[in-house]
C-alpha cells in the first residue's frame, strides 16, 4: 500500500499554498488555467483537506490512513480527516453542523425557491398584470443574489465552488455559443413535434411588453443555471451524493418546475436541461451554461419581436 500511495502522490495533483506541484496528464490549458481549475475543483473534491488555509489534495478516501468523516466550515464540503475514534472527532463534526445546515437551506432555495415564488404570486394574482410579473421577477432575482451571499458569506467559499470563473472568458463564450446552437436546434424540433407555444400560458406570455420578456429571458438564463446546475449539483455532491445522481435530481426538479407550461414544456425542459447538465458535468463552466441558456431563450422569445413583420 505504501508503494501505491507513492504512485498516487506522484501522478495526482498536489496543491500547496495555491501552487500546482504536479498534475495528472495534459489538459490542453495554460498552466495558469490548470491552476485555477484545480483550485476550483479542490473546493468540492471529496479528497480535499483544508489545513491552515492551504488547500491540499490527498489520495482516494479509501486509503487506510484516512476516512471521510466530517464536513468543513465550507458549507458541507467533504474533507478527509485522519481515522480516529476519540472525542476530538465528535467535536469536529459538531462544529461543522451549522455550516452544513446553511448549505441545506441554500440547496432547498436553489431547487424550489423560484417555483415557490412563482406559485405564490399565481395564487394571489391568477391573471397577473405587468407590474405583478415585474415584482415576481425581482423577487426571483433577489433570491439568486441571496444565494450568492450564502456562498461567499455564510459558506465562506469562492464562486469557483459553483462553477463561476473556472475557465477563460473566451472559452466560456465559445462553448456557450456552440451549446446554444445545439440546444436551439433541439428546441425547434421539439416545439414542432409537440406543438408547444399554442396554449393559454403562451398567450399570456405573449401579451407582456418586450422589455419585461427580455427581463424574464435573462433572469431565466442566469438564475436557473445558477440554481439547478451550479449550486444544486455541486452542493448535493458535497453533501455526499454521487455527482451523477445529484445531476439527475437537479434535472428532474428543473423539468417539473416547468409544469405551468404543460407536458410539452416539461419535455422540452427535460431534454434541453439534460444537454445543459451534461455540458456542466463535462466542462464545469457555469458562465458558458448561462450564455447558452440565455441565447436560446432570447432567440425564441425576444428576437422575433425585434424583427419587423
C-alpha positions in Angstrom: 0.0 0.0 0.0 2.9 2.4 0.7 4.0 1.9 -2.9 0.5 2.7 -4.2 0.5 5.9 -2.0 3.8 6.9 -3.5 2.4 6.3 -7.0 -0.8 8.3 -6.3 1.1 11.3 -4.8 3.4 11.3 -7.9 0.6 11.3 -10.5 -2.0 13.1 -8.6 -2.4 16.9 -8.3 -0.9 18.3 -5.1 -1.7 21.9 -4.4 0.2 23.7 -1.7 -0.3 27.4 -1.0 -2.2 27.8 -4.2 0.6 26.4 -6.5 0.3 23.3 -8.6 3.2 21.0 -7.9 2.2 18.0 -10.0 -0.7 17.3 -12.4 -2.4 14.3 -14.0 -1.8 14.4 -17.7 -2.0 17.3 -20.1 -5.3 19.2 -20.3 -4.5 21.5 -23.2 -5.0 24.6 -21.0 -2.4 27.1 -20.0 -0.6 26.4 -16.6 -2.5 29.3 -15.0 -5.8 28.0 -16.2 -4.9 24.5 -15.0 -4.1 26.0 -11.6 -7.4 27.9 -11.5 -9.4 24.9 -12.4 -7.5 22.7 -10.0 -8.1 25.1 -7.1 -11.7 25.3 -8.0 -12.0 21.5 -8.0 -10.2 21.3 -4.7 -13.0 23.1 -3.0 -15.5 20.3 -3.6 -13.5 17.3 -4.3 -14.2 14.6 -1.7 -10.5 14.2 -1.3 -9.8 17.8 -0.3 -8.5 18.9 3.0 -8.1 22.4 4.4 -5.0 22.8 6.6 -4.0 26.2 8.0 -5.6 28.0 5.0 -3.7 25.8 2.5 -5.6 23.5 0.1 -4.0 20.1 -0.4 -5.3 17.1 -2.4 -4.7 13.7 -1.0 -5.2 10.3 -2.4 -8.5 8.4 -2.6 -10.7 8.3 0.5 -10.4 4.6 0.8 -6.7 4.7 1.7 -6.4 3.0 5.1 -4.9 6.0 6.9 -7.9 8.3 6.0 -11.6 8.2 6.2 -14.5 10.5 5.0 -15.7 11.9 8.3 -16.7 15.5 8.9 -18.0 18.4 6.8 -15.8 21.5 6.9 -17.0 25.0 7.6 -17.2 25.4 3.8 -20.8 24.6 3.7 -20.8 20.9 3.9 -17.8 20.3 1.7 -16.4 16.8 2.3 -12.9 16.5 3.7 -10.5 13.7 4.5 -9.5 13.5 8.1 -7.4 11.0 10.0 -9.3 8.0 11.1 -9.9 8.4 14.8 -12.4 7.4 17.4 -11.7 9.9 20.2 -13.8 12.9 21.4 -11.9 15.3 19.1 -13.7 13.8 16.1 -17.1 14.4 17.7 -16.2 18.0 18.3 -15.2 18.5 14.7 -18.5 17.0 13.5 -20.5 19.2 15.8 -18.6 22.4 14.8 -19.4 21.6 11.1 -23.2 21.1 11.8 -24.2 24.7 11.5 -22.5 25.4 8.1 -23.9 22.1 6.8 -27.4 23.4 7.8 -26.7 26.6 5.9 -25.9 24.5 2.8 -29.1 22.5 3.2 -31.1 25.7 3.4 -29.3 27.1 0.3 -30.0 23.8 -1.5 -33.7 24.0 -0.8 -33.8 27.6 -2.0 -31.9 26.6 -5.2 -34.2 23.7 -6.0 -37.6 25.1 -5.0 -37.2 28.8 -4.3 -38.2 30.2 -7.7 -41.1 27.8 -8.1 -42.4 28.7 -4.7 -42.2 32.4 -5.5 -43.9 31.9 -8.9 -46.7 29.8 -7.4 -47.4 32.2 -4.5 -47.7 35.1 -7.0 -50.0 33.0 -9.2 -52.2 32.1 -6.2 -52.5 35.8 -5.2 -52.9 37.0 -8.8 -54.1 34.3 -11.2 -54.1 36.7 -14.1 -51.0 38.9 -13.2 -50.5 42.4 -14.6 -47.3 43.7 -15.9 -46.4 45.2 -12.5 -47.1 41.9 -10.7 -44.9 39.9 -13.2 -42.2 42.5 -12.8 -42.3 42.2 -9.0 -42.2 38.4 -9.3 -39.1 38.6 -11.4 -37.5 41.0 -9.0 -38.2 38.6 -6.1 -36.6 35.7 -8.0 -33.5 37.8 -8.8 -33.3 38.8 -5.2 -33.3 35.1 -4.2 -30.4 34.5 -6.6 -28.5 37.4 -5.0 -29.2 35.9 -1.6 -27.8 32.5 -2.7 -24.6 34.2 -3.8 -24.3 35.8 -0.4 -24.8 32.4 1.2 -21.9 31.0 -0.9 -19.5 33.9 -0.1 -20.5 35.0 3.4 -22.1 32.0 5.2 -20.3 29.1 3.5 -17.2 31.1 3.0 -16.5 29.6 -0.4 -15.3 31.2 -3.6 -17.6 31.4 -6.6 -15.5 28.8 -8.3 -17.2 26.3 -6.0 -20.3 26.8 -8.1 -18.6 26.8 -11.5 -18.1 30.5 -11.9 -14.7 31.7 -13.1 -13.4 28.2 -13.8 -12.5 28.9 -17.4 -11.1 31.7 -19.6 -13.8 34.1 -20.7 -13.2 33.4 -24.4 -13.6 29.7 -23.8 -16.8 30.3 -21.9 -18.1 32.4 -24.8 -17.1 29.9 -27.4 -18.6 26.9 -25.6 -21.7 28.9 -24.7 -22.3 29.7 -28.4 -21.7 26.1 -29.5 -24.0 24.8 -26.8 -26.7 27.3 -27.6 -26.7 26.2 -31.3 -27.2 22.6 -30.2 -29.9 23.4 -27.8 -31.6 25.7 -30.2 -31.8 23.1 -32.9 -33.2 20.5 -30.5 -35.7 23.1 -29.1 -37.0 23.9 -32.6 -37.5 20.2 -33.4 -39.3 19.6 -30.0 -41.5 22.6 -30.4 -42.7 21.5 -33.8 -43.2 17.9 -32.7 -45.2 18.9 -29.6 -47.0 22.0 -30.8 -45.6 24.0 -28.0 -46.4 27.7 -27.9 -50.1 27.4 -28.7 -51.7 27.2 -25.2 -53.1 29.8 -22.8 -49.9 30.2 -20.9 -48.1 31.1 -24.1 -50.8 33.6 -25.0 -50.5 35.3 -21.6 -46.7 35.4 -22.0 -47.0 37.0 -25.5 -49.1 39.8 -24.0 -46.3 41.0 -21.9 -44.2 44.0 -23.1 -40.9 43.3 -24.8 -38.8 44.8 -22.1 -40.4 42.5 -19.5 -40.0 39.4 -21.7 -36.3 40.4 -22.0 -36.0 40.6 -18.2 -37.6 37.1 -17.9 -35.3 35.7 -20.5 -32.1 37.0 -18.9 -33.4 36.1 -15.4 -34.2 32.5 -16.5 -30.7 32.0 -18.1 -28.8 33.4 -15.1 -30.9 32.2 -12.2 -31.9 28.7 -13.4 -28.3 27.8 -14.3 -27.1 29.2 -11.0 -29.8 27.3 -9.1 -30.0 24.0 -10.9 -26.6 23.5 -12.4 -24.1 25.5 -10.4 -25.3 25.3 -6.8 -27.5 22.3 -6.7 -25.2 19.8 -8.4 -22.1 21.0 -6.5 -23.7 21.1 -3.1 -25.5 17.8 -3.3 -22.2 16.2 -4.3 -20.5 18.0 -1.4 -23.1 16.6 1.0 -22.3 13.1 0.0 -24.4 12.4 -3.1 -22.8 10.8 -6.2 -22.3 13.5 -8.9 -24.4 11.7 -11.5 -27.2 11.2 -9.1 -27.0 14.9 -8.0 -27.3 15.8 -11.7 -30.4 13.6 -12.2 -32.1 15.0 -9.1 -31.5 18.6 -10.2 -32.6 17.9 -13.7 -35.9 16.2 -12.6 -36.7 19.1 -10.3 -35.8 21.7 -13.0 -38.0 19.9 -15.5 -41.1 19.5 -13.3 -40.7 23.1 -12.3 -41.9 24.0 -15.8 -45.3 22.3 -15.2 -47.2 25.6 -15.7 -46.4 25.4 -19.4 -47.9 21.9 -19.7 -46.5 18.5 -20.6 -44.7 19.8 -23.7 -42.9 22.4 -21.7 -41.8 19.8 -19.2 -40.5 17.6 -22.0 -38.6 20.5 -23.6 -37.1 21.5 -20.2 -36.1 17.9 -19.6 -34.3 17.5 -22.9 -32.6 20.9 -23.0 -31.9 20.7 -19.3 -30.3 17.4 -19.9 -28.0 18.9 -22.5 -27.0 21.8 -20.3 -26.5 19.4 -17.3 -24.3 17.1 -19.4 -22.3 20.1 -20.6 -21.8 21.4 -17.0 -20.7 18.0 -15.8 -18.2 17.9 -18.7 -16.8 21.5 -18.5 -17.9 22.8 -15.1 -18.2 26.2 -16.7 -21.4 28.0 -15.4 -20.7 31.1 -17.4 -21.0 29.0 -20.6 -24.2 27.4 -19.4 -25.7 30.8 -18.6 -24.8 32.2 -22.0 -26.2 29.1 -23.8 -29.4 29.1 -21.9 -29.9 32.9 -22.3 -29.2 32.8 -26.0 -31.7 30.1 -26.7 -34.5 31.9 -24.8 -33.6 35.2 -26.3 -33.7 33.9 -29.9 -37.0 32.1 -29.3 -38.8 34.9 -27.3 -37.2 38.3 -27.9 -35.6 38.3 -31.3 -38.9 37.7 -33.2 -40.3 40.9 -31.6 -37.3 42.9 -32.8 -37.6 41.8 -36.4 -40.2 43.8 -38.4 -43.1 41.7 -39.6 
